[in-house]
Amino acid sequence: MKEIVVISGKGGTGKTSIVASLAALAEHAVLADCDVDAADLHLLLTPKIEQTEDFYGGRCYHIENENCAQCGFCEEVCRFDAVIEHNGYGDNHSFSIDPIACESCGVCYYFCPDSAIVMDKSRTGELFTSRMRYGPMVHARLGIAEENSGKLVALVRKRAREVADRDNAEYIIIDGPPGVGCPVISSITGADVVLIVTEPTISGLSDLKRVAELTGHFGIKTGVCINKSDLNLDVSQQISDYCSESDIAILGRIGYNEEFTGALVRGEIVLEIASEDLAAKINSLWENLNQLTPVN
């Protein structure tokens, strides 16, 4: 079983459209959407959810007033002004923690002399095990403004491996998040190969270098697909030169094609409605990807 992660240094390169097309080409594959902060692969594949799990990736705190001596030490140590003092009659007052201002650092919890502050697990998202027309799919949704997306990504990958083992799948194809942050690191660690989808713009080239340095740091086989490759031939050549100098294989070049946009507007997979020329380029990308990481 081979684990292939498709990422991009920036958003808007066509990464998700290409992942959906690879899902259509792969046989015996499990698909995983690890872009949990802004998951959208399900919009193209319309999976039927078979199982839903709550994800508890955060911590929240509250003060149990019956155990609180009203010393105010929690208010002193909180750097985020999340501890609120409520004045009562005379010397009576109490404290509470504002869940919006709280950064869950835990300082108040660990330093409270009366152990009056309680730590609770916080439900921050959902994990879905589904089935789409090309096979199983694992995806997730992180709550609005919630953190710890790296942990949710790790859970998505773990569940995808479990499904792949159950079904004797040959591939796990992962739609990773853009950028180089924690969710990306969580998506690529331990993968067999990474496909970077880039575009011939100055920002595309800059972000390609950053994400390629990241995959190089982890020693992961890396290939590149230049999408919209004919938009700027000079920058496209610069990408080619950089990949050659960095010993990174260019697995595909796909010119700008309005079929991508049309498919997205209609919620379709571009390969399913592609012209013969575009379909051939996507097929060639998949074949080159397989040569870079053959199935045992």
C-alpha positions in Angstrom: 0.0 0.0 0.0 1.4 3.4 -1.0 0.4 6.7 0.6 0.4 9.6 -1.9 0.0 13.2 -0.6 -0.9 16.0 -2.9 -0.1 19.5 -1.6 0.5 23.0 -2.8 2.5 25.9 -1.5 -0.5 28.2 -2.0 -4.2 27.9 -2.5 -5.8 28.0 -6.0 -3.3 25.9 -7.9 -5.9 23.3 -8.9 -4.7 20.7 -6.3 -8.2 19.5 -5.3 -9.4 19.1 -8.9 -6.3 17.0 -9.6 -6.8 14.9 -6.5 -10.4 14.2 -7.5 -9.2 13.1 -11.0 -6.5 10.8 -9.5 -9.3 9.2 -7.4 -11.1 8.5 -10.6 -8.0 6.8 -12.1 -6.8 4.9 -9.1 -8.2 1.4 -8.5 -8.5 0.0 -4.9 -7.7 3.4 -3.3 -8.9 5.1 -0.2 -9.2 8.9 -0.4 -8.5 11.2 2.5 -9.1 15.0 2.7 -6.6 16.4 5.1 -7.4 20.0 4.4 -9.5 20.1 7.5 -9.5 23.8 7.9 -11.2 24.3 4.5 -12.3 20.9 3.3 -13.9 21.0 -0.1 -13.1 17.7 -1.8 -16.5 16.4 -0.8 -18.1 19.0 -3.0 -16.8 17.2 -6.0 -17.1 13.6 -4.9 -20.5 13.9 -3.0 -19.7 11.1 -0.6 -22.3 9.3 1.4 -21.4 9.5 5.1 -21.4 6.1 6.8 -19.9 7.0 10.2 -19.5 10.3 12.1 -17.2 10.8 15.1 -16.7 13.8 17.4 -13.2 15.2 17.5 -12.0 16.5 20.9 -8.8 18.4 20.0 -8.9 21.3 22.4 -9.1 22.1 26.1 -11.3 24.5 28.0 -11.3 25.5 31.6 -13.9 26.6 34.2 -13.7 27.6 37.9 -15.6 25.6 40.5 -16.6 28.4 42.8 -17.4 26.1 45.8 -13.6 25.2 45.9 -12.4 28.7 45.0 -10.9 30.8 47.9 -11.2 34.0 45.8 -7.5 34.7 46.1 -7.4 36.2 42.6 -4.1 34.5 41.7 -5.6 33.0 38.4 -6.4 36.6 37.3 -2.9 37.7 38.1 -1.2 34.9 36.1 -3.5 35.0 33.0 -1.8 36.9 30.2 -4.9 37.0 28.1 -7.3 38.8 30.5 -9.5 35.7 30.3 -10.3 35.6 34.0 -13.1 37.8 35.0 -13.8 39.0 38.5 -17.5 39.4 39.5 -18.0 41.8 42.5 -20.8 41.0 45.0 -22.0 42.6 48.2 -19.3 43.5 50.7 -16.2 41.2 50.3 -18.1 38.6 48.3 -16.8 38.2 44.8 -16.2 35.4 42.4 -14.2 34.6 39.3 -15.0 33.0 35.9 -13.1 32.2 32.7 -14.2 33.8 29.4 -14.1 30.9 26.9 -13.5 33.3 24.0 -10.6 35.2 25.5 -9.0 32.0 26.9 -6.1 30.6 24.9 -6.2 27.2 26.8 -2.6 27.7 27.9 -3.4 26.0 31.3 -1.4 28.4 33.5 -4.3 29.1 35.8 -5.1 25.4 36.0 -1.6 24.4 37.0 -1.0 27.3 39.5 -4.3 27.5 41.3 -3.4 26.9 45.0 -6.9 25.4 45.7 -7.2 23.2 42.6 -10.5 25.0 41.9 -10.0 25.2 38.1 -11.1 22.2 36.1 -9.9 21.3 32.6 -12.4 19.9 30.2 -12.0 18.4 26.7 -13.4 20.6 24.0 -15.2 19.3 21.0 -13.6 21.0 18.0 -14.6 19.1 15.0 -16.0 16.0 13.3 -14.5 13.0 11.5 -16.4 11.3 8.7 -15.9 7.9 7.1 -17.8 7.9 3.9 -18.2 6.2 0.5 -18.1 7.9 -2.8 -18.4 6.6 -6.3 -14.8 5.6 -6.5 -14.5 3.9 -3.1 -14.0 4.8 0.6 -13.3 8.4 1.7 -12.2 9.8 5.1 -12.7 13.5 5.7 -13.2 15.9 8.5 -14.5 19.3 9.5 -12.8 21.6 12.0 -15.1 23.9 13.9 -15.0 27.7 13.2 -11.9 29.3 14.7 -10.9 26.1 16.4 -7.2 25.0 16.6 -5.3 21.7 16.7 -6.0 21.0 13.0 -2.7 19.0 12.9 -4.2 16.5 15.4 -7.3 16.2 13.3 -5.2 15.6 10.2 -3.3 12.8 12.0 -6.7 11.2 12.9 -7.9 11.4 9.3 -4.7 9.6 8.1 -5.0 7.0 10.9 -8.6 6.3 10.0 -7.7 6.1 6.3 -5.0 3.6 7.0 -7.5 1.5 9.0 -10.0 1.5 6.1 -7.2 0.7 3.6 -6.1 -2.3 5.7 -9.6 -3.5 5.9 -10.3 -3.2 2.2 -6.7 -4.3 1.1 -6.4 -1.0 -0.8 -3.4 -0.4 -3.0 -3.3 3.4 -2.4 -4.2 6.1 0.0 -4.5 9.3 -1.9 -4.5 12.4 0.4 -5.6 15.9 -0.5 -3.3 17.9 1.8 -3.7 21.5 2.9 -1.8 24.4 1.2 1.2 26.1 2.8 4.0 24.8 5.1 2.4 24.9 8.5 1.5 22.2 11.1 -1.4 20.7 9.1 0.9 20.2 6.1 3.6 18.6 8.3 1.0 16.3 9.8 -0.2 15.4 6.3 3.1 14.4 4.8 5.0 12.8 7.7 5.7 9.2 6.9 4.1 9.4 3.4 5.6 7.5 0.5 5.5 10.3 -2.0 4.4 13.9 -2.2 3.0 15.6 -5.4 3.3 19.3 -5.3 0.9 21.1 -7.6 2.2 24.6 -8.5 1.5 27.3 -11.1 3.8 29.6 -13.1 3.5 32.8 -11.0 6.1 34.5 -8.8 4.2 33.5 -5.7 3.7 30.0 -7.0 7.4 29.6 -7.5 8.3 31.1 -4.1 5.8 28.8 -2.3 7.0 25.8 -4.3 10.5 26.3 -3.0 9.3 26.5 0.6 7.2 23.4 0.4 9.9 21.5 -1.5 12.4 22.4 1.2 9.9 20.9 3.7 9.5 17.6 1.9 13.3 17.5 1.5 13.7 18.0 5.2 11.6 14.9 5.8 13.4 12.9 3.1 10.1 12.2 1.2 10.1 11.4 -2.6 8.7 14.5 -4.3 7.3 15.2 -7.7 5.8 18.4 -9.2 2.9 19.1 -11.5 2.9 22.5 -13.2 -0.8 23.4 -13.6 -1.7 26.3 -16.0 1.8 25.8 -17.3 1.4 28.1 -20.3 0.2 31.2 -18.4 3.7 32.4 -18.0 6.3 30.5 -19.9 9.3 32.4 -18.3 8.2 31.5 -14.8 7.3 28.0 -16.0 10.9 27.6 -17.2 12.2 28.9 -13.8 10.2 26.2 -12.1 11.7 23.6 -14.4 15.2 24.9 -13.7 14.6 24.9 -10.0 13.3 21.3 -10.1 16.2 20.2 -12.2 18.7 21.8 -9.8 16.9 20.3 -6.8 16.6 16.8 -8.3 12.8 17.0 -8.2 10.9 15.2 -11.0 8.3 17.1 -13.0 5.6 14.6 -13.4 3.1 16.6 -15.4 2.5 19.9 -17.2 -1.1 20.9 -17.7 -1.9 24.0 -19.7 -4.5 26.5 -18.7 -7.9 25.0 -19.5 -11.4 26.4 -18.8 -12.6 22.8 -18.4 -11.3 23.0 -14.9 -13.4 26.0 -14.1 -16.5 24.6 -15.8 -16.2 21.3 -13.8 -15.9 23.2 -10.5 -18.9 25.4 -11.3 -21.0 22.3 -12.0 -19.5 20.3 -9.1 -18.0 17.7 -11.4 -14.6 16.0 -11.6 -12.7 17.5 -14.5 -11.5 14.1 -15.8 -15.0 13.0 -16.2 -15.8 15.8 -18.7 -12.3 16.5 -20.0 -11.4 16.6 -23.7 -9.1 13.9 -25.0 -6.0 16.1 -24.7 -6.6 17.1 -21.1 -7.6 13.6 -20.1 -4.3 12.3 -21.7 -2.3 14.8 -19.6 -4.0 13.8 -16.4 -3.5 10.1 -17.2 0.2 10.8 -17.9 0.5 12.5 -14.5 -1.0 9.4 -12.8 1.3 7.1 -14.7 4.4 9.1 -13.9 3.3 9.3 -10.2 3.1 5.5 -10.2 6.6 5.2 -11.7 7.9 7.4 -8.9 6.2 5.2 -6.3 5.4 1.8 -7.6 3.0 -0.5 -5.7 4.8 -3.5 -4.2 
